[in-house]
Amino acid sequence: MTRMADAGSAGVTGGPAASHPVRTYLFALTEAGGTVPPELGVARRVVERGHRVTVLADASMADESRATGAEYRSWSASPAGEFRDWELRTPTSLARGMSDRMITGPAPGQAADTTTAIESLQPDLVLTSFMGVGAMIAAEARGVPFDVLIPNTYPLPSPGAPPLGTGLAPGRGPLGRMRDRAVNSGTVRLIDAYALAPINELRHEWGLDPILHTWDQMHRARRMLVLTSAAFDFPADVPDNVRYVGPILDDPAWAAGEAWTPPAGDGPLVLVAMSSTFQNHVECLQRIADALGSLPVRGLVTTGPAVSPDAIRAPANVTVVASAPHREVLPEARLVVTHGGHGTVIKALAAGLPLVILHHGRDQPGNAVRVTTRGAGVAVSRRASARRIAKAVAEVLDDPSYREAAAELGRAVAREAAGSALLDELQVTPRDRTDPPGHP
């Protein structure tokens, strides 16, 4: 049975645990660039409510995890290097790579480490990253409820939503709906071809029955917590355990403490914020900088940890820095140019700013179409010339309708980011445990 997704919000309201007992939470998280700040933002909010929190995560997340106030534990195995998805040219190679590197490859180690943590901590609830399949299996096998954190729009096939990663708007009419069903069916078969058998082998090892499709593992969650605004996502029929709980707008730790100085001049400030992980985007960044150099604007390019500022030749009216706290920059800006990652897009909208999006892949085409269909910005090819990028920037700056649409959508985003729906969901954790199947 399905229903329309509940809208909610994700801020911190009310005092500490007060009317709720102190509970124990285990976060089992994986490093995926832009997912880290919102997922650790959830952990920090739970700590601030007075609960006991342990974060089990990649070693690269150790300092950020401890900064939330949580206890930190490391996965016993490190990730197998960088997932160079920009080099994979076909849907088949992408599905195989995503399964091997992100879903099934790490899962056995995750299951073992999560089980060890469950046995020592006896958590009331396990919260996992979307790709933390091994942690989900461990929690299920040990009879501990688990929630899945989704710091993006709802990604699984659902009636009313377009297929993930296509950049399509929802299909309209019989032919449009048929298109969406066909594409969704094809993507499910594709990921199942590489991920389903390994997942079921691991489930069997841990005493669990097989599942029919890869994504059914996520559907076993107590809750699937969608860390975005329901107003930003396309309306769709989603499973009963899905909750829209609003976005987490925290800056990443590597940018939060940085000082910044606005570029000199009085032209409109344009913030350029691309991926925090490498997506082969240096040339794109250069063309954006060159485009801003041709306009009467002040450009602030933040390269993030994946690209050195020295890799970008800055025109006179453009400042290039490794990072700057976006929460301080956005109130001064008039426009954001970005690759379309969810974190940057949702923060720009919350600040009422329109966007120019040069999406590179992953979730980014879907985020772009959610912006453009609401009139809150434009999308340009990542391979566009500097001249074409400059034209798009000028168009959005000169036409007030883009800013008005962004402000309207942003009011809903900001409202949902300031509420309590996330913590309301997490503080209700019934411990209806079952006797866990024995581990062989």
N, C-alpha and C positions, 0 to 999 in steps of 0.2 A: 504494500500500500504506500502511496506517495502523497505528498502535500506540498503546498507552497512553502518555501523556506521562511522560518521565523526571522524577523529582523531584530537586532539587539545592539549592544554596545559594549565597549571593552575597557573603559577607564577604571580608575580606582575611586570609588565613592564609599562613604561610610568609614567607620573605624576599623581597628584590627578585628580579629576573629569574633569578638563580642558575642553575638547570638549563635555562633557556630563553634563546635568543638575543634580543638587543634587537631589537624590531620597530617598524614605523612604522604608526600607526593614524590614520585620518581619520574624525572624527565629523561627520556632516552632519545637523544637528538643526534642528527647527522649534519655535518658541515656542507652547506649548499649556498654559500655566498649571501645573497640577499635574504635568505630565510632565517639567518642567525639572529639579527636584532629583534624581529618580532617574536620568535620562539623564546629567546631568553628574556624578552620583555614580559612574556606570560609568567615565566619563573619568578622574575623580580616582583611582580604584582602579588603572586601567591605568598612569597616571603614576607612582603610588607603587610599582608593580612595576618601574620603571626603563625603561619603553618611551617612544618618541617619539610624542607625541600632538598632533594639531592639531584644533581644533574650528571647524567652519564653521557659523555659526549667525546668527540674527537679531541686530540691533544691541542689542536689549533684553537680550540674554544675554551681552554682552561682558564685563562685570565678573565675573559668576559663572563664565564660561568660563575667564577668566584665573586666577581664584582656585583652580582645580583644578590649576594648574601647567602647563596645556597652552598651546600657541600658539593664538591666536585669529585667525580671519578672518571677515569679515562677508559675508553674501549681498549681491550687487550691488543687489538690489531689496528694498525694505522691504515687510512685509506690508501688505495693502490694508485696514488698519483693523480694527476689532473685528468679530468674527463674532457677530452678535446672534441666536444660535440660539433664544433664548427667545421671540422674536417670530414664529418660523416655526411655524405651527399644523398643518401637514399633512405626512405622510411625503414627499410629492412635493417640497414646498418645502425640507424639510430635506435631502433627497438632492441637490437642485440646489445649494443653498447650500454643503453640505459639499464637493461636487465643485468648484464654482467657486472657493471661498475657501481650501480646505485641500488638495485633491488635485491637480486639473488646472491650476488657475490659476497657482500658483507653479512648476509642474513645469518649463517650459522654462528659466526662469532658474536653477533648481536644477541642471538638467542641465549648463548651460554653466559655472556656477561650480564644480561638482564636477569636471568634466572638467579645468578649469584647475588645480585643486588636485591632482588625480591626476597630471597631467603634471609638476608641479613637485615633488611630495612622493614619488611612486612608493610609495604605501602598500601594506603587506601585506594590509590589510583595511580596508574602509569599513563604518562602522556608521551606520545611518540611523534617524531617527524613523519611526514607522509610516506617517505621511502624506508622507514624503519621497520621493515617487514619482520625481521628476526625478533625485535622487541615485542611486536604485536603477538607473535606466535608464543613467545615465552610467557607473556601475561595471560594469554588465553589458556595455555597449558597449566598454569599455576592457579587458575581460577580468580585472577585479579582483574577487575574491570580496567579497560584502557580506553583513552581518548586519542584521536588523531588530530594533530594540529595542521591546519591548511592555511599558510600565510599568503593567500591568493584568492582568486575566484574559485568556485567549486569546480574541480577538474574532471570528475567522472561523468560518463555519458548519462544524460538525463533529458527527458522530453522538454522541449522549449529552449534548450541551450544549444548553441552551435558546437561542432566538434572541436576538441581542444587542439590548440596549436595551428589552426587553419587560418585564423584572422577573418573568419566569416561572421557576418551578422546572422542571427537566428533565421532559419528557413521559414518562409511564409507560404501558406497555401499547401495543397497536397504535394506538389512537386518539391517545394522547399523542405517540407518535413520528411519526404522520402529521401532527399539528398542527405539530410542529417542522420537519418537512421542508417543509411548505407555506409556513410563514412565512419560513423561510430562503430558499426558492426565490424568493419574492416580493421579499425585500429585495435579493437578488443582481440580479434583473432591474431593480429600481428604480435602484440605484446604477449599473448598467451603462448604463442609458438616458442618463445624463449624463456619466459618466466614461470609459467604455470607448473611444469613438471618439477623444477627445483624447489618451488614453494611447497608442493604437495609432498615431496620427499622429506623436506624438513618437518612439515606438519606430522607426517607419519612417525618420524624419529621421536617427536615430542608427544606422541600418543593422541594426535588429533585426526579427525576425519578429513578427507580431501575436500577441496573447494572446486567449483565448476569453472571459475574464471579468476584471473589474477586479482582483479579489483575487489573480488568478494572478500579478500583478507581485510581490506579497509572497512568494508561494510560490517564486519564482526565487531567493530568498536561500539562502546557504550554511546559515545558522541563523536561526531566529526565536526570539529570546531573551526569554522571558516572565518579567518581573521581578516575580513574585509567588510565593507559596507554593502548591505543588501541593495542599496540604491545604486551602487556602482555595477554590480553583477547584473546579468540578464535574468529576468524572472524565469524560473523553471520548476518543474515537479521533481523534488529531490526526496531521498529516503527520510523516514521519520526520525532518524537519529542525527540528522544534519542541523546544525545551529549556526546562523550568522551572528557573530558576537562582536563585530566591529573591528576596525584596524588598530594595530599597534604602531604608533608614529615615532617610536624611539629612533634616534640616530645610532649608527654603529659605534662601537667603542673607539675604533680608530679615528673617528671624526668628531666625537662628542666634545672633547676637550680642546680642540684646536681653536686658536685665535684667528680672526680674519679681519681684513680691512677692505671696505668697499673700493672697487676700482675708481680712480679719479675721473672727474667729469660729472655731467648732469644728464646724460642720456639714460634711457630706460635700462635697467639691469637685467641681463639675460643669464640665467644659471644653466650651465651645461653639466649634466650628471649622468654618466654612463655606468656600465656594469661594474660591480665590485669584484667580479671574477673576470678573467681574461676571456674575451670572445673574439679575438683577432680584430679588434676595433680601433687600432691606433690610426690607420688611414682615415677612418670615418671621423674620428675626433679631430684630425687635422683639417679635414674639409669643413667641419663645423666651425672651427676656429677661424679659418679663412673666410667663411661666409660672414661671420660676425664682424670681421675686419673690414668688410665692405659696407657696413651699415652704421648709422649714427646711434650706436648703442654702446653700453659697457658690458663686456662679456666676462663672466667668471667661470672658468672651466675647472672642475674638480675631477682629477683623474682616478682617484681611488687607489687601493693598494696594488691593483693589477698592472698599472701603467705608470712609469716615471714621468713627472712633469717635464723633464728635459726632452722627452720624446716628441713634444709638441712645440712647433715654432709659433710663438705668440705674436699676432699683430699688435700694434701700439695700443689699441683700445681693449685688449683682451688680457686678462690675468689668468695664468695657469698655476694651480696649486694641487698638492696631493689630496688635500681634504679641507673641508670647512663645515661647521655644524649647520646643517640645512635648516634646523629650527630657527636659527638666527638669520640666515640668508633669505629664506623664502618671504618673510614679511617685507623685505626691501626690494624684491624682484618683481618683474612684470610678466615674465615668461620663463618656462622651463623647456630646455631641449634635452631629450633623453632617449635611451634605447627602449624604454617602455617596461622596465622592470616594475613589479607591483609596488615595491616600497617607495620608489621615487614618484611614480604616478599618483599614488594615493596621498602622499604628503603634499604634492603640488596642488591637488584638488582641495585638500583640507585647508590650504592657504588661499584658495580662490583663484589659483593661477591656471591659465590655459597652457597647452603643451604642443610642442612639435616633436613627433615620435619617429625615430628611425629604428624600427624593431629589427632584431638580429635573429630571433628564434625563441625556443623554449615557450614560456607563457606570454611572451611580449606581443605577438600579433593579436592575441585575444584581448590583452589590455588596451592595445591601440584601438581596436574596433569599438570597445566599450567607451572610449573617449570620443572618437569621431562621430559615432551615431548619436551622441548627446550634444554635439556641436561644441565640445569643450577643447578642441584642438584639431590638428591635421596630422596625417601620417605621410612620411616621405621615405622612399627607398633608402636603405643603408648605403647603397652605391650611388646615390644622387650626387651631382656635382655641387661644388660650393655655391655656384650661381643659383641652382635650384633650391638649395637649403636656405640661402639668403631670401629668396622670394617667399618661401613658406614662413620664415620668421617675420618678415615685413607684413605679410598678409594677416597673421594672427595678431601682431601688435597694432595694426591699423584698424582692424575691424572689431569694434567693442562687443559684438555678439559673442565672440569666443570667450571673452572674460566674463560676460554675464552668465553664459551657460556654465562655465567652470565654477563661478561663485555659487550658482544655484545648486549644482551637484555637490559642491564642497561643503555647503551648509549641512547636508544630510550626512556626509562623511564625518565632519567634525563632531556632529551631535552624537553619532554612534561611537566615535572614539572616546567620548567623554563619559560614557555611562558605565553600567555595572553588569551587563549581561554575561560577560566572560566569567567573572568571579562568582556570579550567582549560579552559573552552571557548575563550576568547579567545586564549590563548597557543598554541593549536594552529592555525596559519594557513598551510596549504599554499599555496605560490605557484604553483599550476598554471595559469599564464596561457595564454590563447590569443592569437593575433594579432588585435588589435581591428579590427572593421570600420572602413573609412575613413569619416570624417565629411564629408558633402557640403560 
